[in-house]
Amino acid sequence: MPEESKQKPKWQRYLKEGNLGKRLLLGFAILLSLAVFIHFKEVRVEMLELDSYAKNYIVAQVNFEFPDEEGTVILRQESARDIGAIFRIDPKTIDQWRYQFENFLINNPSWRNLLPNTTFEKLYHGADEVKELMQSLRFTDMRTLQRLKSLDLLTPEYYPLPSTFDGQSAKFPEGFWENIQKRLVKKNHNGAMITFILNHLQNVNWPFDKDTTAQRNLRRMVEATVPERLSQIKAGSRIVDQGEKVTQRHIAMIQAMKKALAEEQKIWDPLPLLSSLIFATIITMIGGFYFKHNHKELVNNIYKLFLYATIIILTLLIAKVTEFFLLQDMGGLLEVVRYPLFVPFAAILLCVLLNAEIALFSTCFLSVILGLSLAVDHSRFIAINLITGVIAILASRHLRKRKEVFVVCGKVWLCCIPIFFVYNFAQNVFWNAFIISDLMSTFAFLILTSILVVGLLPILESIFRIMTDITLMEYMDPNSELLRRLSVEAPGTYQHSLVVGSISEAAAQAIGANGLFCRVSTLYHDIGKLFNPHYFTENQMGGFNIHQLLTPQESAQVIIAHVVEGEGLAKKHGLPSHFIDIIREHHGTTLVYYFFCKQVEQMGGDVDAVDESLFRYPGPKPRTKESAIIMMADTIEAASRSLEEVNEETITELVNRLIGEKLEDGQFDNCQLTFEEFGIVKRTIIKTLAVARHLRIKYPAKQA
């Protein structure tokens, strides 16, 4: 196994050594996720706003029963009609009797002869209990008492109205007082004492008054015994007519129909399962063929494939979880959040981490899949998610800073405003409360999208070894420690890196490679020269050449060491692995030709006497298009400084010769560049270098 593979974690080596089996496994994971998402659908029934007017008529889709509140209220009112008026003894009369009885005891001590074993205190408290009992009694007609008894609501406090009741007052029969006496004696009172007290009550004509509170409470108790009415609705019955005012009964019917529809879903039956699986398979195959023919770089890179699958599955998961919460409380929240925005999240991530074309394709199919599978207004959901997804892609193509993600989402939200007005205009409505809720809900979704994207970007970049333009721009900061040191300690190398960056960026862009990556990574490709900057010609400033004191082999080892030392310095400062690859590959396994020739010359021209491996860089050879372009730009820029005459012909000859030599040396065997791309790269380098090395006219000196 090559050395570089041994240095990588096991899971990264597994991904890198991708094969057809792994790609098929990844495709199956996407297919299964889509199938599950499509199959387990929530039921959505159009919800109406209370007291609004229905824009369309709604018909029952299934047989169902619903809690008929209006019918229940009518039944309960009818059940309480049998409850007659409730009367009580006038409380003031009872208080008056209590006061008179106490005065009687005080003014007539002869009572002690009748009750020799009873003290005044006992008689006093006994009178209080009689008073409390009389105050608690309630009286009504026999029909009401029978009704209460049938409902098991009759209590000992209820008595029939005396036959002498004239609507205002009545005397109680002897049977009534006997019942009262028994109740009081049960409380361990002296029977003689109770009889003595009640004898002072029996001949009184007691006034009555109505107890409306007791009557109201009793009616509520009777109504509570009536169970909730469930009305049956047949499939095909009209629930609400167009233009009809929406009542609570209509809303209850719609909610019950939604529940019945959900219960009737046969999600585990074989045919619905097969349908979802076939649909998911078709979508997956379409995506696979599209990427195979239009984005081979995605199919050939297992890291990017896993990244793509992760974003798609994560988007589906977020959508399904959000739908679950929105459908709580019988879907009331879904009437506030009518157009949840899920697609911009995936669109921004795919555009930044992969490219705009992949993001656009995914935006289209995600909008359709989500729109058909979620409990939403299908056509409008698809339209707004598709439009906002495309806008997010257009606004994300040139992201350079993480905070710009919030700006992108702000632009997307602004574009939502005219869309909502278009939806209203289509219904001949200019303004309603839905516009406010739609704007607020989409604003909240886009804020959450911004936070998620900013938070996930560095995580996904790290896991899947992706370099975004945002990260690259952060590494271009000239105030970073390594670049600041390079500009001060090795200014010639720094200037060389800047020129190589410009050349390689132009060449990469010409063939559709990552030009920004070439420009940024070349700033760090020679950081190993910081250890011995004066050993490199560009930093000697025309002074003494220290290589005159070294043997050719020693000089070659010093030159070669800048690759190894650069790799170590990059790891120490936490540079991305992509930059480290450029540091290791920008010389490939080429020969340090100048010192090799010097060594051969010292050996009397005997090439076989020189160990060539001591004069070759450790490699590896370039493995990406960007790495190969940087190798060419680095070699040609350095060699061009030795040209005595700089013009297009000399530069063309130099470029063809140097690239030809490296081709013959096999340096580009692993870089995936085609011969057509080689031609484009060469022409671009020639053009860029000719502009950079153009001669200026000589200005005459001023005469004194």
C-alpha positions in Angstrom: 0.0 0.0 0.0 1.4 3.5 -0.9 2.7 5.5 2.0 0.0 8.2 1.6 -2.8 5.7 2.0 -1.3 4.4 5.2 -1.3 7.8 6.7 -5.1 8.3 6.2 -7.8 7.1 8.6 -9.3 3.7 7.8 -12.7 5.1 6.8 -11.1 7.6 4.4 -9.1 4.8 2.8 -12.3 2.8 2.4 -14.1 5.6 0.7 -11.1 6.5 -1.5 -10.8 2.9 -2.8 -14.4 3.1 -4.0 -15.8 0.6 -6.4 -19.1 -0.2 -8.1 -20.4 -2.1 -5.0 -20.1 1.0 -2.8 -21.7 3.2 -5.4 -24.6 0.7 -5.7 -24.9 0.6 -1.9 -25.1 4.4 -1.8 -27.7 4.5 -4.5 -29.7 1.9 -2.6 -29.6 4.1 0.5 -30.9 7.0 -1.5 -33.6 4.8 -3.1 -34.7 3.5 0.3 -34.8 6.9 1.8 -37.0 8.2 -1.0 -39.3 5.2 -0.8 -39.8 5.6 2.9 -40.4 9.4 2.5 -42.9 8.9 -0.3 -44.7 6.0 1.3 -45.4 7.3 4.8 -47.4 10.3 3.8 -49.5 12.4 6.2 -53.1 13.1 5.2 -54.0 16.7 4.5 -57.5 18.0 4.2 -58.2 21.6 3.4 -58.8 23.5 6.7 -61.2 26.4 6.9 -61.0 29.4 9.1 -63.9 29.9 11.5 -66.4 32.6 10.4 -64.8 32.8 7.0 -66.6 32.0 3.8 -65.7 28.8 2.0 -64.2 29.4 -1.4 -65.0 25.9 -2.7 -67.4 23.2 -1.6 -66.0 20.3 0.3 -67.3 16.7 -0.1 -66.8 13.8 2.3 -64.2 11.4 0.9 -65.0 8.6 3.2 -67.7 7.5 5.7 -67.0 8.9 9.1 -68.5 10.1 12.3 -67.8 13.3 14.1 -68.5 14.8 17.5 -71.5 17.0 16.7 -71.3 19.8 19.2 -74.4 21.5 18.0 -76.4 18.3 18.2 -75.0 17.6 21.6 -75.9 21.0 22.9 -79.5 20.5 21.7 -79.8 17.1 23.4 -78.4 18.4 26.6 -80.7 21.3 26.6 -83.7 19.0 26.1 -82.5 16.7 28.9 -82.5 19.6 31.3 -86.0 20.8 30.4 -87.5 18.4 33.0 -85.6 20.2 35.8 -88.1 22.5 37.5 -87.6 25.4 39.8 -85.6 24.8 43.0 -86.7 26.5 46.2 -85.1 27.0 49.6 -86.4 28.3 53.0 -85.8 32.0 53.2 -82.4 32.3 55.0 -83.5 35.4 56.9 -86.5 33.6 58.4 -84.2 30.8 59.6 -81.9 33.3 61.2 -84.8 35.1 62.8 -86.1 31.8 64.3 -82.6 31.0 65.6 -82.5 34.4 67.4 -86.0 34.0 68.8 -85.2 30.4 70.1 -82.1 31.6 71.9 -84.1 34.4 73.6 -86.8 31.8 74.6 -84.1 29.7 76.3 -82.8 32.7 78.2 -86.2 34.1 79.3 -87.8 30.8 80.1 -85.6 28.6 82.3 -88.5 26.2 82.8 -87.1 24.2 79.8 -84.6 22.7 82.2 -87.4 20.8 83.8 -88.2 19.2 80.5 -84.5 18.5 79.7 -82.8 17.8 83.0 -79.8 16.1 81.4 -79.2 18.8 78.8 -77.0 21.8 79.3 -77.6 25.2 77.7 -74.4 24.8 75.6 -75.7 21.5 74.2 -79.0 23.0 73.4 -77.3 26.0 71.9 -75.2 23.9 69.6 -78.1 21.7 68.7 -80.1 24.7 67.5 -77.1 25.7 65.3 -77.1 22.3 63.7 -80.8 22.5 63.0 -80.3 25.9 61.5 -77.5 24.7 59.2 -79.6 21.7 58.1 -82.6 23.9 57.4 -80.5 26.2 55.3 -79.1 23.3 53.2 -82.5 21.9 52.3 -83.8 22.3 48.7 -87.3 21.7 47.5 -88.7 21.0 44.0 -91.6 19.2 42.3 -91.9 15.4 42.1 -91.2 15.2 38.4 -87.8 16.8 39.0 -87.1 14.5 41.9 -87.9 11.5 39.8 -85.6 12.8 37.0 -82.8 13.2 39.5 -83.3 9.8 40.9 -83.2 8.2 37.4 -79.9 9.9 36.8 -78.5 8.9 40.2 -78.2 12.6 41.1 -80.7 12.7 44.0 -79.1 13.7 47.3 -80.7 13.8 50.9 -80.9 17.6 50.7 -83.7 17.5 48.1 -87.3 17.2 49.3 -90.7 17.5 47.5 -92.5 20.8 47.9 -95.2 20.6 50.6 -98.7 20.2 49.4 -99.6 23.5 51.2 -97.1 25.4 49.1 -98.8 28.4 47.5 -95.9 29.7 45.6 -94.5 31.8 48.4 -94.8 29.8 51.7 -95.9 26.6 53.3 -96.1 24.5 56.4 -94.3 21.2 56.5 -96.2 18.0 57.3 -95.3 15.8 60.3 -93.6 13.3 58.1 -91.1 15.9 57.1 -90.2 16.7 60.7 -89.8 13.1 61.5 -87.3 12.7 58.7 -85.4 15.7 59.9 -85.4 14.3 63.5 -84.0 11.0 62.3 -81.2 12.7 60.4 -80.2 14.8 63.4 -80.4 11.8 65.9 -78.0 9.9 63.6 -75.4 12.5 64.5 -75.4 11.2 68.1 -77.7 14.0 69.4 -80.1 13.5 72.3 -83.5 12.6 70.8 -85.4 14.5 73.5 -83.4 17.6 72.8 -84.0 17.4 69.1 -87.7 16.9 69.6 -87.8 20.0 71.9 -86.1 22.1 69.3 -88.2 20.9 66.3 -91.4 21.5 68.3 -90.6 25.2 68.1 -90.4 24.9 64.2 -93.4 22.8 63.2 -96.1 25.4 63.5 -94.2 28.0 61.6 -95.4 29.1 58.1 -92.1 29.1 56.3 -91.5 31.5 53.4 -89.7 30.2 50.3 -87.5 31.8 47.6 -86.1 30.5 44.3 -82.5 29.2 44.3 -81.4 30.0 40.8 -77.8 29.0 41.4 -78.8 25.5 42.6 -81.1 25.2 39.6 -78.4 26.2 37.2 -75.8 23.8 38.8 -78.4 21.0 38.8 -79.1 21.5 35.1 -75.4 21.4 34.3 -75.1 18.1 36.2 -78.0 16.7 34.2 -76.5 18.0 30.9 -73.2 16.4 31.8 -74.9 13.0 31.9 -75.8 13.2 28.2 -72.9 11.6 26.1 -71.4 13.5 23.2 -73.4 12.9 20.1 -71.5 11.3 17.1 -73.2 12.1 13.8 -72.7 9.8 10.8 -71.5 11.3 7.5 -71.6 9.2 4.3 -69.0 9.4 1.6 -70.1 11.9 -1.1 -72.1 14.0 1.3 -71.4 17.7 1.0 -69.7 19.1 4.1 -69.7 22.8 3.3 -71.1 24.7 0.3 -69.2 27.3 -1.7 -69.7 30.7 -0.1 -71.2 29.2 3.1 -70.0 30.7 6.4 -67.7 28.3 8.2 -69.0 27.2 11.6 -67.4 25.2 14.4 -69.5 22.2 13.1 -67.9 22.4 9.7 -64.4 22.4 11.2 -65.2 19.4 13.4 -66.5 17.5 10.4 -63.3 18.3 8.4 -61.1 17.3 11.3 -63.0 14.0 11.7 -62.7 13.2 8.0 -59.0 13.8 8.1 -58.7 11.4 11.0 -60.8 8.8 9.2 -58.7 9.1 6.1 -55.5 8.6 8.1 -57.0 5.5 9.7 -58.0 4.1 6.3 -54.4 4.4 4.9 -53.2 0.9 4.2 -49.5 1.6 4.3 -48.5 -2.0 4.9 -50.4 -3.5 2.0 -48.1 -4.9 -0.7 -49.4 -2.8 -3.6 -49.0 0.6 -2.0 -45.5 -0.5 -0.8 -44.6 -1.6 -4.3 -45.9 1.6 -5.8 -43.7 3.7 -3.5 -40.7 1.5 -4.2 -41.1 1.7 -8.0 -41.6 5.5 -7.9 -38.4 5.9 -5.8 -36.5 3.6 -8.2 -37.5 5.6 -11.2 -36.4 8.8 -9.6 -33.1 7.3 -8.4 -32.4 5.9 -11.9 -33.1 9.2 -13.6 -30.8 10.9 -11.2 -28.1 8.3 -11.7 -28.2 8.5 -15.5 -28.2 12.3 -15.3 -25.1 12.4 -13.1 -23.3 9.7 -15.1 -23.6 11.6 -18.4 -23.3 15.2 -17.1 -21.3 15.1 -13.9 -18.8 12.3 -14.1 -16.6 14.1 -11.5 -19.4 13.4 -8.9 -19.8 9.8 -9.9 -16.1 9.2 -9.8 -15.6 10.8 -6.4 -17.0 8.6 -3.6 -16.6 11.5 -1.1 -18.8 13.8 -3.2 -21.3 11.0 -3.7 -21.6 10.4 0.0 -21.8 14.2 0.5 -24.6 14.5 -2.1 -26.5 11.6 -0.5 -26.1 13.1 3.0 -27.6 16.5 1.9 -30.5 14.9 0.1 -31.4 12.5 3.0 -30.9 15.3 5.5 -33.3 17.5 3.6 -35.9 14.8 3.4 -35.5 14.1 7.2 -35.9 17.8 8.1 -39.0 18.0 5.9 -40.6 15.0 7.4 -39.9 16.0 11.0 -41.2 19.6 10.3 -44.3 18.1 8.8 -44.9 16.0 11.9 -44.8 19.0 14.2 -46.9 21.2 11.9 -49.6 18.5 11.8 -50.0 18.4 15.6 -53.2 19.9 16.9 -55.2 18.5 13.9 -53.1 20.4 11.4 -53.8 23.9 12.8 -50.2 25.0 12.5 -50.2 24.0 8.8 -52.8 26.6 8.2 -50.3 29.2 9.5 -47.2 27.8 7.9 -48.7 27.1 4.5 -45.5 27.1 2.5 -42.6 25.6 4.4 -39.3 26.2 2.6 -37.1 23.2 2.6 -35.5 23.3 -0.9 -33.3 26.4 -0.4 -31.4 24.6 2.4 -30.3 21.8 0.0 -29.8 24.2 -2.9 -27.4 26.4 -1.0 -25.4 23.5 0.4 -25.2 21.7 -3.0 -24.2 24.9 -4.8 -21.5 25.8 -2.4 -20.1 22.3 -1.8 -20.5 20.8 -5.3 -21.7 23.1 -8.1 -24.6 25.1 -9.4 -25.7 22.5 -12.1 -26.0 19.7 -9.6 -27.8 22.0 -7.2 -30.3 23.1 -10.0 -31.1 19.5 -10.9 -31.6 18.5 -7.3 -33.8 21.6 -6.7 -36.1 20.5 -9.4 -36.6 16.9 -8.3 -36.7 17.8 -4.5 -39.4 20.4 -5.1 -41.5 17.8 -6.9 -40.8 14.9 -4.4 -41.5 17.1 -1.4 -44.6 18.7 -3.0 -46.2 15.4 -3.9 -45.3 13.7 -0.6 -46.0 16.3 2.1 -49.4 17.4 3.4 -49.3 20.7 1.7 -51.0 22.6 -1.2 -49.0 20.6 -3.8 -48.9 23.0 -6.8 -48.1 26.1 -4.8 -45.6 24.4 -2.6 -43.7 23.1 -5.6 -43.8 26.5 -7.3 -42.5 28.5 -4.4 -39.8 26.0 -3.4 -38.7 25.6 -7.0 -38.5 29.4 -7.4 -36.8 30.1 -4.1 -34.4 27.2 -4.7 -33.3 28.6 -8.1 -32.9 32.1 -6.6 -30.8 30.6 -3.7 -28.5 28.9 -6.3 -28.1 32.1 -8.3 -27.3 34.1 -5.2 -24.9 31.4 -3.9 -22.7 30.9 -6.9 -20.1 33.4 -5.8 -20.2 33.1 -2.0 -16.9 34.2 -0.5 -17.8 34.6 3.2 -20.0 32.6 5.6 -22.0 35.6 6.7 -23.1 36.1 3.1 -25.3 33.0 3.5 -27.7 35.3 5.5 -27.6 37.8 2.7 -28.6 35.0 0.2 -31.5 33.9 2.4 -32.6 37.6 2.7 -32.7 37.9 -1.1 -34.7 34.7 -1.3 -37.2 36.0 1.3 -37.6 39.3 -0.7 -38.5 37.2 -3.7 -41.2 35.5 -1.7 -43.2 38.7 -1.3 -44.3 39.1 -5.0 -45.1 35.3 -5.1 -47.6 35.6 -2.2 -49.3 38.6 -3.9 -49.5 36.6 -7.1 -51.2 33.8 -5.2 -53.7 36.3 -3.8 -54.3 38.0 -7.1 -55.1 34.7 -8.7 -58.0 34.4 -6.2 -59.1 37.9 -6.8 -57.9 39.0 -3.4 -55.5 41.9 -2.8 -54.8 41.5 0.9 -55.6 39.1 3.7 -54.2 37.9 7.0 -52.6 34.9 5.2 -50.0 37.2 3.6 -48.7 38.3 7.0 -48.5 34.7 8.3 -46.9 33.5 5.0 -44.2 36.2 5.2 -43.5 35.5 8.9 -43.3 31.8 8.5 -41.0 31.9 5.4 -38.8 34.4 7.2 -38.5 32.0 10.1 -37.7 29.1 7.8 -35.0 31.1 6.0 -33.4 32.3 9.2 -33.2 28.6 10.3 -31.9 27.7 6.9 -29.1 30.3 7.3 -28.1 29.0 10.7 -28.1 25.4 9.6 -26.1 26.1 6.4 -23.5 28.1 8.3 -23.2 25.5 11.0 -23.1 22.5 8.7 -20.7 23.8 6.1 -17.4 23.4 8.1 -18.6 20.0 9.3 -19.4 18.7 5.8 -16.2 20.2 4.4 -14.1 18.4 7.1 -15.9 15.0 6.8 -16.0 14.8 3.0 -12.8 16.6 2.2 -14.5 19.4 0.3 -12.9 22.8 -0.2 -15.5 25.5 -0.7 -14.8 29.0 -2.1 -15.7 30.4 1.4 -12.9 28.4 3.0 -10.5 29.2 0.2 -11.1 32.9 0.6 -10.4 32.7 4.3 -7.0 31.2 3.4 -6.1 34.1 1.1 -5.8 36.5 4.0 -2.3 38.0 3.7 -2.3 38.6 7.4 -2.3 34.9 8.2 0.8 33.7 10.0 2.3 31.6 7.2 1.7 34.2 4.4 3.0 37.0 6.5 6.2 35.1 7.3 6.6 34.1 3.6 6.3 37.7 2.5 8.9 38.9 5.0 11.3 36.0 5.2 11.1 34.7 1.6 9.8 37.7 -0.5 11.0 36.2 -3.7 9.2 33.0 -3.1 6.0 34.9 -2.1 6.1 36.9 -5.4 6.7 33.7 -7.3 3.7 32.1 -5.6 1.5 35.0 -6.5 2.4 34.8 -10.2 2.0 31.0 -10.3 -1.4 31.5 -8.7 -2.5 33.9 -11.4 -1.2 31.6 -14.2 -2.7 28.4 -12.7 -6.1 30.1 -12.0 -6.5 31.2 -15.6 -5.5 27.8 -16.9 -7.8 25.9 -14.5 -10.8 28.2 -15.4 -10.2 27.5 -19.1 -10.9 23.8 -18.7 -13.6 24.1 -16.0 -11.3 23.1 -13.1 -11.3 24.9 -9.8 -9.4 28.1 -10.5 -9.8 29.7 -7.1 -8.3 26.5 -5.5 -5.3 26.8 -7.7 -4.8 30.4 -6.9 -5.1 29.9 -3.1 -3.2 26.6 -2.8 -0.2 28.0 -4.7 0.2 30.6 -2.0 1.2 27.8 0.3 2.9 25.4 -2.1 6.4 26.6 -1.3 6.1 27.3 2.4 8.8 24.7 3.0 11.3 27.3 1.7 10.8 29.2 5.0 13.3 26.9 6.6 16.2 27.9 4.3 15.0 30.8 2.1 18.5 31.9 1.1 19.1 28.6 -0.6 16.6 29.5 -3.3 17.6 31.8 -6.2 14.5 34.0 -6.0 15.4 35.0 -2.5 19.1 35.7 -3.1 18.5 39.1 -4.6 21.6 38.9 -6.8 23.8 38.3 -3.8 26.2 35.4 -2.9 24.9 32.0 -4.1 25.4 29.7 -1.1 25.2 26.6 -3.3 28.8 27.4 -4.4 29.8 26.0 -1.0 27.9 22.8 -1.4 28.2 19.7 -3.5 25.5 19.1 -6.2 24.1 16.3 -4.1 23.9 18.4 -1.0 22.3 21.2 -2.9 19.7 18.9 -4.4 18.8 17.5 -1.0 18.3 21.1 0.3 16.1 21.9 -2.6 14.1 18.6 -2.3 13.7 19.1 1.4 11.4 22.1 1.0 8.6 19.7 0.0 9.0 17.5 3.1 9.5 20.5 5.4 6.5 22.2 3.7 4.3 19.2 4.4 5.3 19.2 8.0 4.8 23.0 8.4 1.4 22.7 6.8 0.3 20.0 9.2 1.6 21.9 12.1 -0.5 24.9 11.1 -3.6 22.8 10.4 -3.8 23.5 6.6 -6.4 21.5 4.7 -5.3 18.1 3.3 -5.9 19.5 -0.2 -3.2 22.1 0.3 -0.9 19.4 1.7 -1.5 17.3 -1.5 -0.4 20.3 -3.6 2.7 20.8 -1.5 3.7 17.1 -2.0 2.6 16.9 -5.7 3.7 20.1 -7.3 7.1 18.7 -8.1 5.9 15.1 -8.5 8.8 12.8 -8.8 10.7 15.1 -11.1 14.5 15.4 -11.3 16.3 18.4 -9.8 17.9 18.6 -13.2 20.4 21.4 -12.7 22.2 19.8 -9.8 21.9 16.4 -11.4 23.8 17.6 -14.4 26.4 19.2 -12.1 26.9 15.9 -10.4 27.2 14.1 -13.7 29.7 16.7 -14.8 31.7 16.1 -11.7 31.6 12.3 -12.4 33.2 12.9 -15.8 30.0 12.7 -17.7 29.2 9.1 -16.5 25.5 9.2 -15.9 25.4 5.6 -14.6 27.8 6.7 -11.8 25.1 9.0 -10.3 22.3 7.7 -8.2 19.3 9.4 -9.8 17.0 8.7 -6.9 19.0 11.1 -4.8 18.1 13.9 -7.2 14.3 13.2 -7.5 11.5 14.6 -5.4 9.6 12.1 -3.3 6.3 12.7 -5.0 3.6 11.5 -5.4 2.8 12.5 -9.0 -0.1 14.9 -9.5 -3.4 13.1 -9.0 -5.8 15.9 -9.9 -6.2 18.4 -12.7 -5.5 21.3 -10.4 -2.3 19.7 -9.1 -1.1 19.0 -12.6 -1.8 22.6 -13.7 0.1 24.0 -10.7 3.1 21.8 -11.5 3.1 23.2 -15.1 2.6 26.8 -14.0 5.3 26.5 -11.2 7.9 25.0 -13.5 7.2 27.4 -16.4 7.1 30.5 -14.3 10.5 29.7 -12.7 12.1 28.8 -16.1 10.7 31.9 -17.8 12.9 34.1 -15.6 16.0 32.7 -17.4 14.8 33.7 -20.8 17.0 36.4 -22.4 14.4 37.4 -24.9 10.7 37.4 -23.8 8.1 37.1 -26.5 5.3 34.8 -27.6 7.6 32.6 -29.6 10.2 32.0 -26.8 7.5 31.5 -24.3 5.7 29.0 -26.6 8.9 27.1 -27.2 9.6 27.0 -23.4 6.1 25.8 -22.5 6.0 23.1 -25.1 9.5 21.8 -24.1 8.9 21.8 -20.4 5.4 20.2 -20.6 6.7 17.7 -23.1 9.6 16.7 -20.8 7.2 16.1 -17.9 4.8 14.1 -20.1 7.7 11.9 -21.2 8.7 11.5 -17.5 5.2 10.2 -16.7 4.4 13.0 -14.3 0.8 13.5 -15.6 -0.1 9.8 -15.7 -2.5 10.0 -12.8 -4.0 13.5 -13.2 -7.1 12.8 -15.4 -6.2 15.6 -17.9 -7.1 14.8 -21.5 -5.0 15.8 -24.5 -7.6 18.4 -25.4 -7.3 19.9 -22.0 -3.5 19.9 -22.2 -3.7 22.0 -25.3 -6.1 24.5 -23.7 -3.9 24.7 -20.6 -0.7 25.3 -22.7 -2.4 28.0 -24.7 -3.7 29.7 -21.6 -0.3 29.6 -19.8 1.4 31.1 -22.9 -1.1 33.9 -23.1 -1.0 34.7 -19.4 2.8 34.5 -19.2 3.2 36.7 -22.2 1.1 39.3 -20.7 2.9 39.1 -17.3 6.3 39.2 -18.9 5.6 41.9 -21.6 8.3 44.5 -22.2 7.8 48.2 -21.6 9.2 51.0 -23.6 12.3 52.7 -22.2 11.5 56.1 -20.9 14.2 58.8 -21.7 15.9 60.5 -18.8 15.1 64.1 -18.2 17.7 66.6 -19.4 19.1 68.9 -16.9 
